Amino acid sequence: MERSPQAIAPTLPILAARGITKRYGGTLALDSASISVLPAEVHGLLGQNGSGKSTLIKILAGVVTPEEGELAVLDQQLTFPLPFGEAHRRGLRFVHQNLGLIPSLTVGENLFIDRLALSRRNVYINWGAFFDEAEAILRRHGLDFDPRAPLHQLPLIDRSLLAITRAVAAKTDDDSSSKAHLIVLDEPTVFLPRDDVGRVFAMIRDLVAKGIGVLFVSHRMDEVRDHTDRVTVLRDGRNVGTVETDKTSDDELVHMIVGDHTARRARAVEELAAKSEGDVALKLRNVSTRTLRQIDLTVRAGEILGITGLAGAGYEEVLYAAFGAGRGVSGRLELGSTQVDVRDLTPHRAMELGMALIPAERLLHGIASRATIEENETITILDSQFKRLFLRRSGLNEVASRLTAQLGIQPPDHEMQTDQLSGGNQQRVLLAKWLVRRPRVLLLHEPTQGVDVGARVDITTFIRQMAGLGTIVICGSAEYEQLADLCTKVAIIGDGRISRILEGDDVTRENILGECLRTSSKARPVEFGTLTK
């Protein structure tokens, strides 16, 4: 059920945007959208890709000008179009998904990049004082970084913290009195390991304690639930509602975001997937890799096995070993009556056995980003489309049209280049590439990483339907909530071995997390072999 916006508290909002409308040609990107953020509030902004979130943020930053609407900061009305730098002067700060940092510069130079770029008087820079000030600001925000160090030496989590610190501390020579009132964080954790995101939220809590408001954009429902006070949902450019997070269930939020989005997909997987072959099972026996030692697992048709552990535990190596794409692998794979020494297993042989792998790095290992949707969707069945040495283009076109419609890929143009799609639609293309082969075994590594809520719902629905039709599913993921919701059992890996397998009522987020924390992980970084071996 859609909800109406909650009554705004009497506290003066930091930001109040009302009736924002923006058109791009014939497309209505925002249709009278509104949002209000209070001091010391973490306010979530949710919606699928294409819902209007990015357009709204660009309007707040002054990058895009709407056709209609009002914008006020601390009850002071602003006039569109916003002059260059006006959002900054009003205390609005933005940290985008790509962070906007320059790896070739030092930490200090990145911290003061706005000052260096906008200063009108920096003919001479006192570098000693420059780096001393940078160090003082870093320490004030709890960051023990060397301001003289090249940025590329920092791990990703530290770069994220630096970007947030820069947003809070940013000043320019012609605007020395500027103070941050609102920080807009656009997917700040999407590329971070789960074990690192706590540091980001610790910094957010410090900002809130100082009275700063935070507008937080994320597709991760657990982060939204755990760290926001209120949430505003956009769908198709319109407000669905603003709700208090702790009074709204995940199911209600998902419905607000996607509506009846998945209803039209009810038969898609049924038309693509293999039918059950009874009690057929996939067995891994004494499988060892550079990290894992003598792993034994059995998964039967219709089951969804989750595999997880702390970062570095090597749980994902199970998937790549089973597909013939791992290094230093030994052991045995059994699928039905077929037995294979995994040292002799290749991705081509795995495909012949009816196996499919959805890798985490879809742009690196899963799809060809410069190829079209059709080329990606049909690459695994090219051998069936040759007739007398000639490739049947009409057959490929027919298959691609059907797949694009069945999986709800948007826009539905199978001749479009794949790198022009959103992350969620790229993931649908990757699923289509394998589902068209009607796999007996589906191996998934972080299947919903970096996708919007609508795509996440679709993908988990596909996985459940595949299992219901008899497909063997193994899902490796660090998203404990997703594993608890999706899997029939979950194997926890630590120190190179399976520490415990949770089944039935024991498969909960709390039990998975607790077992992972109890298990010591001493694994080395994972390296995978080529997927075209």
Buried (B, 14 or more C-beta within 10 A) or exposed (E): EEBEBBEEEEEEBBBBBBBBBBBEEEEBBBBBBBBBBBBBBBBBBBBBBBBBBBBBBBBBBBEBEBEBBBBBBBEEEBEBEBEEBBBBBBBBBBBBBEBBBEEEBBBBBBBBBBBBEBBEEEEEEEEEEBBEBBBEBBEEBEBEBBBBEBBEEBEEBBBBBBBBBBBBBBBBEEBEEBEBBBBBBBBBBBBBBBBBBEBBBEBBEBBBEEEBBBBBBBBBBBBBBEBBBBBBBBBBBBBBBBBEBEEBEEEBBBBBBBBEBBEEBEEBBBEBBBEBBEEBBBBBBEBBBBBBEEBEBEBBBBBBBBBBBBBBBBBBBBBBBBBBBBBEBEBBBBBBEEEBEBEEBBBEBBBEBBBBBBBBEBBEBBBEBEBBBBBBBBBBBEEBBEEEEEEBEEBBBEBBBBBBEBBBBBEEBBEBBBEEBBBBBBBBBBBBBBBBBBBBBBBBBBBBBBBBBBBBBBBBBBBBBBBBBBBBBBBBBBBBBBBBBBBBBBBBBBBBBBBBBBEEEBBBBEBBBEBBEEBEBEBEEBEBBEBEB
